Amino acid sequence: MGKYRLYYVYILECSDNTYYTGVTNNISLRLSQHQNGKSKDSYTYSRRPLELVYYAEFTDINIAIRKEKQIKKWSKKKKEALINDNYDLLPNLSKKNFKKDL
């Protein structure tokens, strides 16, 4: 069996209760970069500390990138269903709803 590289799609919970979704080939290094504030312009910089709440492994970077882009479009409730292993809820949770609740 040949060696293959793993890619990770991950979700971080930020200190402001928002989620950040990313993709990497080195999850421990990437988490350290987020926690240490490697990039001051990044979404997570001012939202530290961060907690890794979900990750999935892929052997194909193209599939990993597609999954990352898909998850980024999801509503917070749908991301939380994924994080909490409530896969049966995923089909019924819609994309982001930009309407304000009254």
N, CA and C atoms as a LAMMPS dump frame, in Angstrom:
ITEM: TIMESTEP
0
ITEM: NUMBER OF ATOMS
306
ITEM: BOX BOUNDS ff ff ff
-5.0000000000000000e+02 5.0000000000000000e+02
-5.0000000000000000e+02 5.0000000000000000e+02
-5.0000000000000000e+02 5.0000000000000000e+02
ITEM: ATOMS id mol type element x y z
1 1 1 N 0.841 -1.175 0
2 1 2 C 0 0 0
3 1 3 C 0.891 1.244 0
4 2 1 N 0.668 2.157 -0.934
5 2 2 C 1.485 3.355 -1.033
6 2 3 C 1.114 4.388 0.004
7 3 1 N 2.053 5.283 0.219
8 3 2 C 1.785 6.376 1.153
9 3 3 C 0.858 7.376 0.505
10 4 1 N 0.023 7.977 1.305
11 4 2 C -0.841 9.038 0.814
12 4 3 C -0.863 10.148 1.839
13 5 1 N -1.136 11.319 1.356
14 5 2 C -1.17 12.487 2.224
15 5 3 C -2.591 12.713 2.722
16 6 1 N -2.718 13.125 3.971
17 6 2 C -4.025 13.439 4.53
18 6 3 C -4.25 14.946 4.531
19 7 1 N -5.472 15.311 4.277
20 7 2 C -5.916 16.701 4.34
21 7 3 C -7.072 16.753 5.329
22 8 1 N -7.176 17.855 6.002
23 8 2 C -8.18 17.988 7.055
24 8 3 C -9.061 19.198 6.805
25 9 1 N -10.36 18.997 6.919
26 9 2 C -11.307 20.102 6.997
27 9 3 C -11.651 20.206 8.471
28 10 1 N -11.546 21.415 9.007
29 10 2 C -11.736 21.575 10.44
30 10 3 C -12.642 22.762 10.737
31 11 1 N -13.26 22.703 11.9
32 11 2 C -14.088 23.805 12.381
33 11 3 C -13.572 24.196 13.753
34 12 1 N -13.313 25.495 13.914
35 12 2 C -12.907 26.049 15.198
36 12 3 C -14.069 26.838 15.779
37 13 1 N -14.295 26.681 17.067
38 13 2 C -15.241 27.553 17.746
39 13 3 C -14.436 28.703 18.332
40 14 1 N -14.848 29.92 17.984
41 14 2 C -14.14 31.119 18.422
42 14 3 C -14.71 31.604 19.757
43 15 1 N -13.977 32.482 20.417
44 15 2 C -14.392 32.991 21.729
45 15 3 C -15.692 33.79 21.664
46 16 1 N -16.07 34.274 20.462
47 16 2 C -17.333 35.014 20.315
48 16 3 C -18.476 34.109 19.86
49 17 1 N -18.28 32.792 20.003
50 17 2 C -19.289 31.775 19.647
51 17 3 C -19.584 31.7 18.157
52 18 1 N -18.669 32.166 17.321
53 18 2 C -18.786 31.962 15.88
54 18 3 C -17.898 30.778 15.517
55 19 1 N -18.034 30.325 14.273
56 19 2 C -17.239 29.198 13.802
57 19 3 C -16.367 29.62 12.637
58 20 1 N -15.177 29.038 12.598
59 20 2 C -14.256 29.235 11.48
60 20 3 C -14 27.868 10.869
61 21 1 N -14.143 27.767 9.562
62 21 2 C -13.898 26.51 8.849
63 21 3 C -12.679 26.68 7.951
64 22 1 N -11.788 25.704 7.985
65 22 2 C -10.582 25.768 7.168
66 22 3 C -10.173 24.395 6.678
67 23 1 N -9.117 24.393 5.852
68 23 2 C -8.563 23.144 5.321
69 23 3 C -7.04 23.23 5.434
70 24 1 N -6.423 22.098 5.747
71 24 2 C -4.964 22.065 5.922
72 24 3 C -4.446 20.648 5.694
73 25 1 N -3.139 20.525 5.536
74 25 2 C -2.528 19.193 5.474
75 25 3 C -1.74 18.895 6.755
76 26 1 N -1.735 19.86 7.684
77 26 2 C -1.047 19.657 8.962
78 26 3 C -1.893 20.318 10.043
79 27 1 N -2.801 19.551 10.616
80 27 2 C -3.796 20.136 11.518
81 27 3 C -3.164 20.677 12.802
82 28 1 N -2.176 20.002 13.364
83 28 2 C -1.583 20.494 14.61
84 28 3 C -0.841 21.809 14.381
85 29 1 N -0.104 21.914 13.282
86 29 2 C 0.584 23.159 12.955
87 29 3 C -0.417 24.291 12.699
88 30 1 N -1.46 23.983 11.96
89 30 2 C -2.45 25.014 11.621
90 30 3 C -3.178 25.503 12.874
91 31 1 N -3.533 24.609 13.771
92 31 2 C -4.181 25.011 15.018
93 31 3 C -3.26 25.9 15.842
94 32 1 N -1.996 25.554 15.896
95 32 2 C -1.014 26.362 16.615
96 32 3 C -0.921 27.758 15.996
97 33 1 N -0.935 27.835 14.677
98 33 2 C -0.88 29.13 13.997
99 33 3 C -2.098 29.978 14.342
100 34 1 N -3.27 29.36 14.352
101 34 2 C -4.49 30.085 14.732
102 34 3 C -4.386 30.566 16.187
103 35 1 N -4.019 29.673 17.1
104 35 2 C -3.969 30.011 18.527
105 35 3 C -2.935 31.096 18.832
106 36 1 N -1.826 31.063 18.102
107 36 2 C -0.75 32.016 18.348
108 36 3 C -0.931 33.318 17.577
109 37 1 N -1.978 33.433 16.778
110 37 2 C -2.246 34.665 16.051
111 37 3 C -1.225 34.96 14.974
112 38 1 N -0.943 33.955 14.153
113 38 2 C 0.073 34.099 13.105
114 38 3 C -0.235 35.261 12.162
115 39 1 N -1.501 35.432 11.819
116 39 2 C -1.877 36.493 10.879
117 39 3 C -2.858 37.459 11.545
118 40 1 N -2.426 38.696 11.728
119 40 2 C -3.267 39.7 12.391
120 40 3 C -4.52 40.033 11.588
121 41 1 N -4.505 39.762 10.298
122 41 2 C -5.654 40.058 9.441
123 41 3 C -6.642 38.9 9.354
124 42 1 N -6.356 37.801 10.02
125 42 2 C -7.218 36.628 9.899
126 42 3 C -8.486 36.769 10.735
127 43 1 N -9.507 36.014 10.356
128 43 2 C -10.797 36.014 11.063
129 43 3 C -10.617 35.639 12.525
130 44 1 N -9.75 34.691 12.794
131 44 2 C -9.625 34.142 14.146
132 44 3 C -8.743 34.981 15.066
133 45 1 N -7.961 35.889 14.531
134 45 2 C -6.973 36.617 15.343
135 45 3 C -7.588 37.279 16.568
136 46 1 N -8.661 38.03 16.372
137 46 2 C -9.28 38.768 17.482
138 46 3 C -10.346 37.935 18.191
139 47 1 N -10.49 36.664 17.795
140 47 2 C -11.525 35.808 18.37
141 47 3 C -10.926 34.655 19.178
142 48 1 N -9.667 34.784 19.555
143 48 2 C -9.006 33.769 20.367
144 48 3 C -9.448 33.904 21.817
145 49 1 N -9.425 32.849 22.619
146 49 2 C -8.95 31.501 22.301
147 49 3 C -9.944 30.737 21.43
148 50 1 N -9.42 29.732 20.787
149 50 2 C -10.167 28.913 19.835
150 50 3 C -10.206 27.474 20.319
151 51 1 N -11.248 26.773 19.912
152 51 2 C -11.351 25.356 20.253
153 51 3 C -11.665 24.561 19.002
154 52 1 N -10.885 23.518 18.75
155 52 2 C -11.175 22.609 17.644
156 52 3 C -12.401 21.794 18.022
157 53 1 N -13.483 21.932 17.256
158 53 2 C -14.719 21.229 17.593
159 53 3 C -15.093 20.157 16.573
160 54 1 N -14.406 20.147 15.42
161 54 2 C -14.716 19.157 14.391
162 54 3 C -13.551 19.073 13.418
163 55 1 N -13.267 17.866 12.943
164 55 2 C -12.393 17.719 11.788
165 55 3 C -12.72 16.424 11.068
166 56 1 N -12.425 16.42 9.782
167 56 2 C -12.592 15.227 8.953
168 56 3 C -11.339 15.08 8.099
169 57 1 N -10.964 13.837 7.836
170 57 2 C -9.768 13.546 7.037
171 57 3 C -10.151 13.201 5.61
172 58 1 N -9.317 13.656 4.679
173 58 2 C -9.507 13.366 3.256
174 58 3 C -8.166 13.003 2.653
175 59 1 N -8.19 12.155 1.638
176 59 2 C -6.961 11.824 0.928
177 59 3 C -6.86 12.578 -0.392
178 60 1 N -7.901 13.29 -0.764
179 60 2 C -7.923 14.062 -2.007
180 60 3 C -8.145 15.535 -1.654
181 61 1 N -7.153 16.384 -1.933
182 61 2 C -7.243 17.801 -1.588
183 61 3 C -8.438 18.473 -2.259
184 62 1 N -8.781 18.059 -3.46
185 62 2 C -9.904 18.68 -4.169
186 62 3 C -11.232 18.424 -3.463
187 63 1 N -11.407 17.205 -2.945
188 63 2 C -12.619 16.883 -2.192
189 63 3 C -12.626 17.671 -0.882
190 64 1 N -11.474 17.776 -0.233
191 64 2 C -11.381 18.529 1.022
192 64 3 C -11.752 19.993 0.803
193 65 1 N -11.255 20.593 -0.259
194 65 2 C -11.565 21.994 -0.545
195 65 3 C -13.047 22.164 -0.852
196 66 1 N -13.622 21.245 -1.601
197 66 2 C -15.073 21.316 -1.889
198 66 3 C -15.885 21.228 -0.601
199 67 1 N -15.49 20.321 0.29
200 67 2 C -16.203 20.166 1.561
201 67 3 C -16.056 21.422 2.417
202 68 1 N -14.87 21.996 2.467
203 68 2 C -14.668 23.234 3.226
204 68 3 C -15.584 24.343 2.704
205 69 1 N -15.61 24.522 1.395
206 69 2 C -16.462 25.567 0.797
207 69 3 C -17.938 25.301 1.082
208 70 1 N -18.337 24.03 1.053
209 70 2 C -19.721 23.668 1.336
210 70 3 C -20.085 24.023 2.781
211 71 1 N -19.246 23.642 3.723
212 71 2 C -19.522 23.89 5.136
213 71 3 C -19.563 25.391 5.421
214 72 1 N -18.694 26.165 4.771
215 72 2 C -18.668 27.614 4.993
216 72 3 C -19.997 28.269 4.64
217 73 1 N -20.745 27.675 3.739
218 73 2 C -22.046 28.223 3.318
219 73 3 C -23.177 27.82 4.265
220 74 1 N -22.914 26.888 5.147
221 74 2 C -23.952 26.366 6.028
222 74 3 C -24.318 27.355 7.127
223 75 1 N -25.541 27.227 7.611
224 75 2 C -25.998 28.005 8.755
225 75 3 C -25.264 27.533 10.008
226 76 1 N -25.314 28.341 11.04
227 76 2 C -24.699 27.966 12.322
228 76 3 C -25.341 26.696 12.87
229 77 1 N -26.664 26.584 12.745
230 77 2 C -27.357 25.389 13.246
231 77 3 C -26.905 24.13 12.51
232 78 1 N -26.692 24.24 11.215
233 78 2 C -26.261 23.082 10.433
234 78 3 C -24.834 22.693 10.817
235 79 1 N -23.956 23.694 11.014
236 79 2 C -22.593 23.396 11.467
237 79 3 C -22.63 22.703 12.826
238 80 1 N -23.519 23.17 13.711
239 80 2 C -23.609 22.557 15.036
240 80 3 C -24.141 21.132 14.965
241 81 1 N -25.017 20.851 14.034
242 81 2 C -25.493 19.475 13.843
243 81 3 C -24.326 18.575 13.422
244 82 1 N -23.487 19.064 12.525
245 82 2 C -22.305 18.306 12.097
246 82 3 C -21.355 18.097 13.278
247 83 1 N -21.08 19.164 14.006
248 83 2 C -20.17 19.097 15.156
249 83 3 C -20.67 18.099 16.189
250 84 1 N -21.983 18.047 16.391
251 84 2 C -22.584 17.176 17.414
252 84 3 C -22.985 15.801 16.891
253 85 1 N -22.528 15.445 15.699
254 85 2 C -22.815 14.132 15.096
255 85 3 C -24.303 13.887 14.867
256 86 1 N -25.063 14.935 14.664
257 86 2 C -26.5 14.802 14.367
258 86 3 C -26.708 14.811 12.852
259 87 1 N -26.133 13.821 12.2
260 87 2 C -26.13 13.78 10.734
261 87 3 C -27.527 13.711 10.138
262 88 1 N -28.474 13.116 10.871
263 88 2 C -29.837 12.998 10.366
264 88 3 C -30.511 14.364 10.236
265 89 1 N -30.022 15.372 10.948
266 89 2 C -30.613 16.712 10.874
267 89 3 C -30.086 17.526 9.685
268 90 1 N -28.939 17.142 9.146
269 90 2 C -28.287 17.954 8.111
270 90 3 C -29.158 18.266 6.895
271 91 1 N -29.873 17.293 6.331
272 91 2 C -30.648 17.611 5.113
273 91 3 C -31.741 18.651 5.343
274 92 1 N -32.254 18.753 6.556
275 92 2 C -33.371 19.657 6.813
276 92 3 C -32.958 21.038 7.3
277 93 1 N -31.681 21.237 7.536
278 93 2 C -31.214 22.551 7.992
279 93 3 C -30.765 23.354 6.773
280 94 1 N -31.346 24.509 6.613
281 94 2 C -31.099 25.304 5.407
282 94 3 C -29.774 26.036 5.482
283 95 1 N -29.459 26.68 4.369
284 95 2 C -28.289 27.545 4.321
285 95 3 C -28.561 28.761 5.194
286 96 1 N -27.572 29.621 5.284
287 96 2 C -27.695 30.819 6.103
288 96 3 C -28.968 31.579 5.779
289 97 1 N -29.617 32.05 6.829
290 97 2 C -30.813 32.853 6.685
291 97 3 C -30.455 34.268 7.141
292 98 1 N -30.468 35.207 6.197
293 98 2 C -30.03 36.56 6.507
294 98 3 C -31.167 37.452 6.99
295 99 1 N -32.362 36.891 7.137
296 99 2 C -33.49 37.658 7.646
297 99 3 C -33.305 37.858 9.14
298 100 1 N -33.61 39.041 9.597
299 100 2 C -33.529 39.347 11.024
300 100 3 C -34.764 38.786 11.726
301 101 1 N -34.538 38.158 12.873
302 101 2 C -35.663 37.702 13.689
303 101 3 C -36.262 38.897 14.392
304 102 1 N -37.589 39 14.367
305 102 2 C -38.27 40.136 15.022
306 102 3 C -38.786 39.732 16.369
